[in-house]
Amino acid sequence: MIQFELALLYFSSFCWKVQGATWIQGTALYYVYHLDEFHRFPVPALFLRPTMLKLGTWLALALEFSLAVLILIKEFRYFILALGVLFHLWLEYSLNIPMFEWDVLAAYVLFIEPDDMTRAWNWMRGNLAVQALERRWTLKFRRADAK
């Protein structure tokens, strides 16, 4: 049910935005990034150029539509989720919108298949265990060399 709600959140956001002239014209992000209330951390000047803001506005619309529709298709799901994570991390860095990004990102885990989650967990545990062993051996040899 929460998967459906998240898809509905993106779809309703997309539908409202395409009704606005600034989103269709590609100027919406220009206004957002030039309002002092939303400033958080400095954004590189490259991303504040009118062409980049116009492209970013249209890409945001395309991504919101994809997160509403394509995320329901298993073949596209992980690619779309990865784009969504990058999108929300960028918004978290650049805009002052408290907790919204983290609330949405927390729901992404519901789209991960249990088998894939288990595989990822086992891979991380295995890699962390190997790294811990490598550190122990490195420290052991450093102590032996110091003597």
C-alpha positions as CSV (number, residue, x, y, z in Angstrom):
1,M,0.0,0.0,0.0
2,I,2.9,2.4,0.8
3,Q,4.4,1.6,-2.6
4,F,1.1,2.7,-4.2
5,E,1.1,5.8,-2.1
6,L,4.6,6.8,-3.1
7,A,3.8,6.3,-6.8
8,L,0.6,8.3,-6.3
9,L,2.7,11.1,-4.6
10,Y,5.0,11.3,-7.6
11,F,2.1,11.1,-10.1
12,S,0.1,13.8,-8.4
13,S,3.2,16.0,-8.1
14,F,3.8,15.5,-11.9
15,C,0.2,16.2,-12.8
16,W,0.1,19.5,-10.7
17,K,3.4,20.6,-12.1
18,V,2.5,20.1,-15.8
19,Q,-0.5,22.4,-15.3
20,G,1.9,25.3,-14.4
21,A,3.4,27.4,-17.2
22,T,6.8,27.6,-15.4
23,W,7.2,23.9,-15.5
24,I,6.2,23.6,-19.1
25,Q,8.4,26.5,-20.1
26,G,11.3,25.1,-18.0
27,T,11.7,28.1,-15.7
28,A,10.5,26.6,-12.4
29,L,13.9,25.7,-11.1
30,Y,15.2,29.2,-11.9
31,Y,12.7,30.6,-9.4
32,V,13.3,27.9,-6.8
33,Y,17.1,28.3,-6.8
34,H,16.8,32.1,-6.7
35,L,14.6,32.3,-3.6
36,D,16.7,32.9,-0.5
37,E,14.2,30.9,1.7
38,F,15.3,27.7,-0.1
39,H,19.1,28.2,0.0
40,R,21.0,25.5,1.9
41,F,24.5,24.9,0.6
42,P,26.2,26.6,-2.3
43,V,25.3,25.2,-5.7
44,P,28.1,25.3,-8.4
45,A,27.5,28.1,-10.9
46,L,27.3,25.6,-13.8
47,F,24.0,24.3,-12.4
48,L,22.5,27.8,-12.1
49,R,22.9,28.7,-15.7
50,P,19.5,29.2,-17.4
51,T,20.1,26.3,-19.9
52,M,20.9,23.9,-17.0
53,L,18.0,25.1,-15.0
54,K,15.6,24.6,-17.9
55,L,17.0,21.1,-18.6
56,G,16.8,20.3,-14.9
57,T,13.2,21.4,-14.7
58,W,12.2,19.1,-17.6
59,L,14.3,16.2,-16.2
60,A,12.6,16.6,-12.8
61,L,9.2,16.2,-14.5
62,A,10.4,13.2,-16.5
63,L,11.9,11.6,-13.3
64,E,8.7,12.2,-11.3
65,F,6.6,10.6,-14.0
66,S,9.1,7.7,-14.2
67,L,9.0,7.3,-10.4
68,A,5.2,7.2,-10.6
69,V,4.9,4.8,-13.5
70,L,8.1,3.0,-14.5
71,I,8.9,2.1,-10.9
72,L,6.0,-0.4,-11.0
73,I,7.8,-2.3,-13.8
74,K,10.3,-4.7,-12.2
75,E,12.8,-4.4,-15.1
76,F,13.2,-0.6,-14.7
77,R,12.7,-0.5,-10.9
78,Y,16.3,-0.4,-9.6
79,F,17.5,2.0,-12.3
80,I,14.7,4.4,-11.5
81,L,15.3,4.0,-7.8
82,A,18.9,4.9,-8.3
83,L,18.0,8.0,-10.2
84,G,15.5,8.9,-7.5
85,V,18.1,8.5,-4.8
86,L,20.5,10.8,-6.7
87,F,17.6,13.3,-7.3
88,H,16.6,13.4,-3.7
89,L,20.2,13.6,-2.4
90,W,20.8,16.6,-4.7
91,L,17.6,18.3,-3.4
92,E,18.7,17.5,0.1
93,Y,22.1,19.2,-0.5
94,S,20.9,22.2,-2.5
95,L,17.5,23.1,-1.0
96,N,16.3,23.7,2.5
97,I,13.2,21.4,2.7
98,P,13.5,19.7,6.1
99,M,13.0,16.0,6.3
100,F,11.0,15.6,3.0
101,E,13.8,14.0,1.1
102,W,14.6,11.5,3.9
103,D,10.9,10.5,4.3
104,V,10.6,9.7,0.6
105,L,14.0,7.9,0.5
106,A,13.0,5.8,3.5
107,A,10.0,4.5,1.5
108,Y,12.3,3.4,-1.4
109,V,13.3,0.3,0.6
110,L,9.8,-1.1,0.1
111,F,10.5,-1.5,-3.6
112,I,13.5,-3.8,-3.1
113,E,12.8,-7.5,-3.5
114,P,13.5,-9.5,-0.3
115,D,16.0,-11.8,-2.1
116,D,17.9,-8.8,-3.4
117,M,17.9,-7.2,0.0
118,T,19.3,-10.5,1.5
119,R,22.0,-10.7,-1.2
120,A,23.0,-7.1,-0.7
121,W,23.1,-7.6,3.1
122,N,25.3,-10.7,2.8
123,W,27.6,-9.0,0.3
124,M,28.1,-6.0,2.7
125,R,28.7,-8.3,5.7
126,G,31.2,-10.3,3.7
127,N,33.1,-7.3,2.4
128,L,33.1,-5.7,5.9
129,A,34.4,-8.9,7.4
130,V,37.2,-9.1,4.8
131,Q,38.1,-5.5,5.4
132,A,38.2,-6.1,9.1
133,L,40.5,-9.1,8.6
134,E,42.8,-7.1,6.3
135,R,43.1,-4.4,8.9
136,R,44.0,-6.9,11.6
137,W,46.7,-8.4,9.5
138,T,48.0,-5.0,8.5
139,L,48.2,-3.9,12.2
140,K,49.8,-7.2,13.1
141,F,52.5,-6.9,10.5
142,R,53.1,-3.2,11.4
143,R,53.6,-4.2,15.1
144,A,56.0,-6.9,14.0
145,D,58.0,-4.5,11.8
146,A,58.1,-1.9,14.6
147,K,59.8,-4.4,17.0
